[in-house]
Structure formats: C-alpha cells, structure tokens
Amino acid sequence: MLARRSFSAPTLARLRQMPASDALALLADHVKLDPTYLPVKDRHSCRWHASTALGDFEILTTGVKWYDTRACAGGGGAIDLAMHVLGLSFVDAVKRLTAR
C-alpha cells in the first residue's frame, strides 16, 4: 500500500493567507485592475478583470477573500481562487500555486 502524501501545514497556511489579488496575478493569463471601481463596503476592495483558459472573470478582492461577480461565487484563499478560475482540483491548485 502506498503511503499517503500530503502538503505541509505551513504551505497550506501560506496559501490560505495569500492576498487574493496576488493569487489572481499568479493564476491569470491577463489581469487588470479596474480604476473606475468604487468600493461600497470595504475601502480596501478592488475589482479585477482577468482571463484564463476557462474564460473572462470579473473578480472583487478584499484581502484573502474574493468574489466572482459574473458567476455569483466567492471564497477565501488562493486555493479556492485557483480551483474557481482554472477548474482545478484541490491538489492540482496547491501544486500550481507552489510551483510559481
């Protein structure tokens, strides 16, 4: 029987604490900040237009949290974002983020 391999706790913690805007920059083929966006709830929120192989996204980011305005879906952390914009599994998302 093969030994089960897992990612280290510090690696997962680092990815979960990575700002969503930084993760988006690593994951997208093209990403652009929308300078016309005026945040409603949190002045630290930003709107980004991003493109990946899965299509175009309009993502709001505030710290580690993100929200896709077109898909009405969101999450927290770089791993969730990678799974969403690239259609990856958890394992593949972690591998993709740690390879960069």
MODELLER restraints for C-alpha pairs under 7 A, 6 or more apart:
rsr = mdl.restraints
at = mdl.atoms
rsr.add(forms.Gaussian(group=physical.xy_distance, feature=features.Distance(at['CA:15:A'], at['CA:77:A']), mean=6.59, stdev=0.5))
rsr.add(forms.Gaussian(group=physical.xy_distance, feature=features.Distance(at['CA:15:A'], at['CA:78:A']), mean=5.65, stdev=0.5))
rsr.add(forms.Gaussian(group=physical.xy_distance, feature=features.Distance(at['CA:15:A'], at['CA:79:A']), mean=6.60, stdev=0.5))
rsr.add(forms.Gaussian(group=physical.xy_distance, feature=features.Distance(at['CA:16:A'], at['CA:77:A']), mean=4.44, stdev=0.5))
rsr.add(forms.Gaussian(group=physical.xy_distance, feature=features.Distance(at['CA:16:A'], at['CA:78:A']), mean=5.92, stdev=0.5))
rsr.add(forms.Gaussian(group=physical.xy_distance, feature=features.Distance(at['CA:16:A'], at['CA:79:A']), mean=6.82, stdev=0.5))
rsr.add(forms.Gaussian(group=physical.xy_distance, feature=features.Distance(at['CA:17:A'], at['CA:64:A']), mean=6.21, stdev=0.5))
rsr.add(forms.Gaussian(group=physical.xy_distance, feature=features.Distance(at['CA:17:A'], at['CA:77:A']), mean=6.29, stdev=0.5))
rsr.add(forms.Gaussian(group=physical.xy_distance, feature=features.Distance(at['CA:18:A'], at['CA:64:A']), mean=6.09, stdev=0.5))
rsr.add(forms.Gaussian(group=physical.xy_distance, feature=features.Distance(at['CA:18:A'], at['CA:77:A']), mean=6.41, stdev=0.5))
rsr.add(forms.Gaussian(group=physical.xy_distance, feature=features.Distance(at['CA:18:A'], at['CA:78:A']), mean=6.11, stdev=0.5))
rsr.add(forms.Gaussian(group=physical.xy_distance, feature=features.Distance(at['CA:19:A'], at['CA:63:A']), mean=4.94, stdev=0.5))
rsr.add(forms.Gaussian(group=physical.xy_distance, feature=features.Distance(at['CA:19:A'], at['CA:64:A']), mean=4.37, stdev=0.5))
rsr.add(forms.Gaussian(group=physical.xy_distance, feature=features.Distance(at['CA:20:A'], at['CA:61:A']), mean=5.94, stdev=0.5))
rsr.add(forms.Gaussian(group=physical.xy_distance, feature=features.Distance(at['CA:20:A'], at['CA:63:A']), mean=6.15, stdev=0.5))
rsr.add(forms.Gaussian(group=physical.xy_distance, feature=features.Distance(at['CA:20:A'], at['CA:64:A']), mean=4.77, stdev=0.5))
rsr.add(forms.Gaussian(group=physical.xy_distance, feature=features.Distance(at['CA:20:A'], at['CA:65:A']), mean=6.17, stdev=0.5))
rsr.add(forms.Gaussian(group=physical.xy_distance, feature=features.Distance(at['CA:20:A'], at['CA:66:A']), mean=6.19, stdev=0.5))
rsr.add(forms.Gaussian(group=physical.xy_distance, feature=features.Distance(at['CA:20:A'], at['CA:77:A']), mean=6.27, stdev=0.5))
rsr.add(forms.Gaussian(group=physical.xy_distance, feature=features.Distance(at['CA:20:A'], at['CA:78:A']), mean=5.85, stdev=0.5))
rsr.add(forms.Gaussian(group=physical.xy_distance, feature=features.Distance(at['CA:21:A'], at['CA:61:A']), mean=6.19, stdev=0.5))
rsr.add(forms.Gaussian(group=physical.xy_distance, feature=features.Distance(at['CA:23:A'], at['CA:78:A']), mean=5.39, stdev=0.5))
rsr.add(forms.Gaussian(group=physical.xy_distance, feature=features.Distance(at['CA:25:A'], at['CA:31:A']), mean=6.32, stdev=0.5))
rsr.add(forms.Gaussian(group=physical.xy_distance, feature=features.Distance(at['CA:27:A'], at['CA:82:A']), mean=6.70, stdev=0.5))
rsr.add(forms.Gaussian(group=physical.xy_distance, feature=features.Distance(at['CA:28:A'], at['CA:50:A']), mean=6.05, stdev=0.5))
rsr.add(forms.Gaussian(group=physical.xy_distance, feature=features.Distance(at['CA:28:A'], at['CA:51:A']), mean=5.67, stdev=0.5))
rsr.add(forms.Gaussian(group=physical.xy_distance, feature=features.Distance(at['CA:28:A'], at['CA:52:A']), mean=5.13, stdev=0.5))
rsr.add(forms.Gaussian(group=physical.xy_distance, feature=features.Distance(at['CA:29:A'], at['CA:51:A']), mean=5.67, stdev=0.5))
rsr.add(forms.Gaussian(group=physical.xy_distance, feature=features.Distance(at['CA:29:A'], at['CA:52:A']), mean=5.28, stdev=0.5))
rsr.add(forms.Gaussian(group=physical.xy_distance, feature=features.Distance(at['CA:30:A'], at['CA:50:A']), mean=5.50, stdev=0.5))
rsr.add(forms.Gaussian(group=physical.xy_distance, feature=features.Distance(at['CA:30:A'], at['CA:51:A']), mean=5.20, stdev=0.5))
rsr.add(forms.Gaussian(group=physical.xy_distance, feature=features.Distance(at['CA:31:A'], at['CA:48:A']), mean=6.65, stdev=0.5))
rsr.add(forms.Gaussian(group=physical.xy_distance, feature=features.Distance(at['CA:31:A'], at['CA:49:A']), mean=5.65, stdev=0.5))
rsr.add(forms.Gaussian(group=physical.xy_distance, feature=features.Distance(at['CA:31:A'], at['CA:50:A']), mean=4.24, stdev=0.5))
rsr.add(forms.Gaussian(group=physical.xy_distance, feature=features.Distance(at['CA:31:A'], at['CA:51:A']), mean=6.53, stdev=0.5))
rsr.add(forms.Gaussian(group=physical.xy_distance, feature=features.Distance(at['CA:32:A'], at['CA:48:A']), mean=5.57, stdev=0.5))
rsr.add(forms.Gaussian(group=physical.xy_distance, feature=features.Distance(at['CA:32:A'], at['CA:49:A']), mean=5.25, stdev=0.5))
rsr.add(forms.Gaussian(group=physical.xy_distance, feature=features.Distance(at['CA:32:A'], at['CA:50:A']), mean=6.42, stdev=0.5))
rsr.add(forms.Gaussian(group=physical.xy_distance, feature=features.Distance(at['CA:33:A'], at['CA:47:A']), mean=6.15, stdev=0.5))
rsr.add(forms.Gaussian(group=physical.xy_distance, feature=features.Distance(at['CA:33:A'], at['CA:48:A']), mean=4.58, stdev=0.5))
rsr.add(forms.Gaussian(group=physical.xy_distance, feature=features.Distance(at['CA:33:A'], at['CA:49:A']), mean=6.47, stdev=0.5))
rsr.add(forms.Gaussian(group=physical.xy_distance, feature=features.Distance(at['CA:34:A'], at['CA:47:A']), mean=5.48, stdev=0.5))
rsr.add(forms.Gaussian(group=physical.xy_distance, feature=features.Distance(at['CA:34:A'], at['CA:48:A']), mean=5.61, stdev=0.5))
rsr.add(forms.Gaussian(group=physical.xy_distance, feature=features.Distance(at['CA:34:A'], at['CA:49:A']), mean=6.95, stdev=0.5))
rsr.add(forms.Gaussian(group=physical.xy_distance, feature=features.Distance(at['CA:37:A'], at['CA:46:A']), mean=6.97, stdev=0.5))
rsr.add(forms.Gaussian(group=physical.xy_distance, feature=features.Distance(at['CA:37:A'], at['CA:47:A']), mean=6.22, stdev=0.5))
rsr.add(forms.Gaussian(group=physical.xy_distance, feature=features.Distance(at['CA:39:A'], at['CA:45:A']), mean=5.79, stdev=0.5))
rsr.add(forms.Gaussian(group=physical.xy_distance, feature=features.Distance(at['CA:44:A'], at['CA:62:A']), mean=5.96, stdev=0.5))
rsr.add(forms.Gaussian(group=physical.xy_distance, feature=features.Distance(at['CA:45:A'], at['CA:60:A']), mean=6.61, stdev=0.5))
rsr.add(forms.Gaussian(group=physical.xy_distance, feature=features.Distance(at['CA:45:A'], at['CA:61:A']), mean=5.42, stdev=0.5))
rsr.add(forms.Gaussian(group=physical.xy_distance, feature=features.Distance(at['CA:45:A'], at['CA:62:A']), mean=4.52, stdev=0.5))
rsr.add(forms.Gaussian(group=physical.xy_distance, feature=features.Distance(at['CA:46:A'], at['CA:60:A']), mean=5.54, stdev=0.5))
rsr.add(forms.Gaussian(group=physical.xy_distance, feature=features.Distance(at['CA:46:A'], at['CA:61:A']), mean=5.34, stdev=0.5))
rsr.add(forms.Gaussian(group=physical.xy_distance, feature=features.Distance(at['CA:46:A'], at['CA:62:A']), mean=6.72, stdev=0.5))
rsr.add(forms.Gaussian(group=physical.xy_distance, feature=features.Distance(at['CA:47:A'], at['CA:58:A']), mean=6.89, stdev=0.5))
rsr.add(forms.Gaussian(group=physical.xy_distance, feature=features.Distance(at['CA:47:A'], at['CA:59:A']), mean=5.70, stdev=0.5))
rsr.add(forms.Gaussian(group=physical.xy_distance, feature=features.Distance(at['CA:47:A'], at['CA:60:A']), mean=4.44, stdev=0.5))
rsr.add(forms.Gaussian(group=physical.xy_distance, feature=features.Distance(at['CA:47:A'], at['CA:61:A']), mean=6.47, stdev=0.5))
rsr.add(forms.Gaussian(group=physical.xy_distance, feature=features.Distance(at['CA:48:A'], at['CA:58:A']), mean=5.73, stdev=0.5))
rsr.add(forms.Gaussian(group=physical.xy_distance, feature=features.Distance(at['CA:48:A'], at['CA:59:A']), mean=5.15, stdev=0.5))
rsr.add(forms.Gaussian(group=physical.xy_distance, feature=features.Distance(at['CA:48:A'], at['CA:60:A']), mean=6.25, stdev=0.5))
rsr.add(forms.Gaussian(group=physical.xy_distance, feature=features.Distance(at['CA:49:A'], at['CA:57:A']), mean=5.80, stdev=0.5))
rsr.add(forms.Gaussian(group=physical.xy_distance, feature=features.Distance(at['CA:49:A'], at['CA:58:A']), mean=4.75, stdev=0.5))
rsr.add(forms.Gaussian(group=physical.xy_distance, feature=features.Distance(at['CA:49:A'], at['CA:59:A']), mean=6.43, stdev=0.5))
rsr.add(forms.Gaussian(group=physical.xy_distance, feature=features.Distance(at['CA:50:A'], at['CA:56:A']), mean=5.74, stdev=0.5))
rsr.add(forms.Gaussian(group=physical.xy_distance, feature=features.Distance(at['CA:50:A'], at['CA:57:A']), mean=5.13, stdev=0.5))
rsr.add(forms.Gaussian(group=physical.xy_distance, feature=features.Distance(at['CA:50:A'], at['CA:58:A']), mean=6.44, stdev=0.5))
rsr.add(forms.Gaussian(group=physical.xy_distance, feature=features.Distance(at['CA:51:A'], at['CA:57:A']), mean=6.15, stdev=0.5))
rsr.add(forms.Gaussian(group=physical.xy_distance, feature=features.Distance(at['CA:52:A'], at['CA:85:A']), mean=6.78, stdev=0.5))
rsr.add(forms.Gaussian(group=physical.xy_distance, feature=features.Distance(at['CA:52:A'], at['CA:86:A']), mean=6.79, stdev=0.5))
rsr.add(forms.Gaussian(group=physical.xy_distance, feature=features.Distance(at['CA:54:A'], at['CA:85:A']), mean=6.77, stdev=0.5))
rsr.add(forms.Gaussian(group=physical.xy_distance, feature=features.Distance(at['CA:54:A'], at['CA:86:A']), mean=6.26, stdev=0.5))
rsr.add(forms.Gaussian(group=physical.xy_distance, feature=features.Distance(at['CA:57:A'], at['CA:68:A']), mean=6.72, stdev=0.5))
rsr.add(forms.Gaussian(group=physical.xy_distance, feature=features.Distance(at['CA:57:A'], at['CA:70:A']), mean=7.00, stdev=0.5))
rsr.add(forms.Gaussian(group=physical.xy_distance, feature=features.Distance(at['CA:58:A'], at['CA:68:A']), mean=5.72, stdev=0.5))
rsr.add(forms.Gaussian(group=physical.xy_distance, feature=features.Distance(at['CA:58:A'], at['CA:69:A']), mean=5.84, stdev=0.5))
rsr.add(forms.Gaussian(group=physical.xy_distance, feature=features.Distance(at['CA:58:A'], at['CA:70:A']), mean=6.49, stdev=0.5))
rsr.add(forms.Gaussian(group=physical.xy_distance, feature=features.Distance(at['CA:59:A'], at['CA:66:A']), mean=6.53, stdev=0.5))
rsr.add(forms.Gaussian(group=physical.xy_distance, feature=features.Distance(at['CA:59:A'], at['CA:67:A']), mean=5.49, stdev=0.5))
rsr.add(forms.Gaussian(group=physical.xy_distance, feature=features.Distance(at['CA:59:A'], at['CA:68:A']), mean=4.53, stdev=0.5))
rsr.add(forms.Gaussian(group=physical.xy_distance, feature=features.Distance(at['CA:59:A'], at['CA:69:A']), mean=6.23, stdev=0.5))
rsr.add(forms.Gaussian(group=physical.xy_distance, feature=features.Distance(at['CA:60:A'], at['CA:66:A']), mean=5.46, stdev=0.5))
rsr.add(forms.Gaussian(group=physical.xy_distance, feature=features.Distance(at['CA:60:A'], at['CA:67:A']), mean=5.08, stdev=0.5))
rsr.add(forms.Gaussian(group=physical.xy_distance, feature=features.Distance(at['CA:60:A'], at['CA:68:A']), mean=6.44, stdev=0.5))
rsr.add(forms.Gaussian(group=physical.xy_distance, feature=features.Distance(at['CA:61:A'], at['CA:67:A']), mean=6.60, stdev=0.5))
rsr.add(forms.Gaussian(group=physical.xy_distance, feature=features.Distance(at['CA:64:A'], at['CA:76:A']), mean=5.44, stdev=0.5))
rsr.add(forms.Gaussian(group=physical.xy_distance, feature=features.Distance(at['CA:64:A'], at['CA:77:A']), mean=5.03, stdev=0.5))
rsr.add(forms.Gaussian(group=physical.xy_distance, feature=features.Distance(at['CA:65:A'], at['CA:75:A']), mean=5.85, stdev=0.5))
rsr.add(forms.Gaussian(group=physical.xy_distance, feature=features.Distance(at['CA:65:A'], at['CA:76:A']), mean=4.25, stdev=0.5))
rsr.add(forms.Gaussian(group=physical.xy_distance, feature=features.Distance(at['CA:65:A'], at['CA:77:A']), mean=6.22, stdev=0.5))
rsr.add(forms.Gaussian(group=physical.xy_distance, feature=features.Distance(at['CA:66:A'], at['CA:74:A']), mean=5.42, stdev=0.5))
rsr.add(forms.Gaussian(group=physical.xy_distance, feature=features.Distance(at['CA:66:A'], at['CA:75:A']), mean=5.61, stdev=0.5))
rsr.add(forms.Gaussian(group=physical.xy_distance, feature=features.Distance(at['CA:66:A'], at['CA:76:A']), mean=6.13, stdev=0.5))
rsr.add(forms.Gaussian(group=physical.xy_distance, feature=features.Distance(at['CA:67:A'], at['CA:73:A']), mean=5.77, stdev=0.5))
rsr.add(forms.Gaussian(group=physical.xy_distance, feature=features.Distance(at['CA:67:A'], at['CA:74:A']), mean=3.96, stdev=0.5))
rsr.add(forms.Gaussian(group=physical.xy_distance, feature=features.Distance(at['CA:67:A'], at['CA:75:A']), mean=6.56, stdev=0.5))
rsr.add(forms.Gaussian(group=physical.xy_distance, feature=features.Distance(at['CA:68:A'], at['CA:74:A']), mean=5.81, stdev=0.5))
rsr.add(forms.Gaussian(group=physical.xy_distance, feature=features.Distance(at['CA:79:A'], at['CA:90:A']), mean=6.90, stdev=0.5))
rsr.add(forms.Gaussian(group=physical.xy_distance, feature=features.Distance(at['CA:79:A'], at['CA:93:A']), mean=5.76, stdev=0.5))
rsr.add(forms.Gaussian(group=physical.xy_distance, feature=features.Distance(at['CA:79:A'], at['CA:94:A']), mean=6.21, stdev=0.5))
rsr.add(forms.Gaussian(group=physical.xy_distance, feature=features.Distance(at['CA:82:A'], at['CA:88:A']), mean=6.68, stdev=0.5))
rsr.add(forms.Gaussian(group=physical.xy_distance, feature=features.Distance(at['CA:82:A'], at['CA:93:A']), mean=5.52, stdev=0.5))
rsr.add(forms.Gaussian(group=physical.xy_distance, feature=features.Distance(at['CA:83:A'], at['CA:89:A']), mean=6.03, stdev=0.5))
rsr.add(forms.Gaussian(group=physical.xy_distance, feature=features.Distance(at['CA:83:A'], at['CA:90:A']), mean=6.65, stdev=0.5))
rsr.add(forms.Gaussian(group=physical.xy_distance, feature=features.Distance(at['CA:83:A'], at['CA:93:A']), mean=5.88, stdev=0.5))
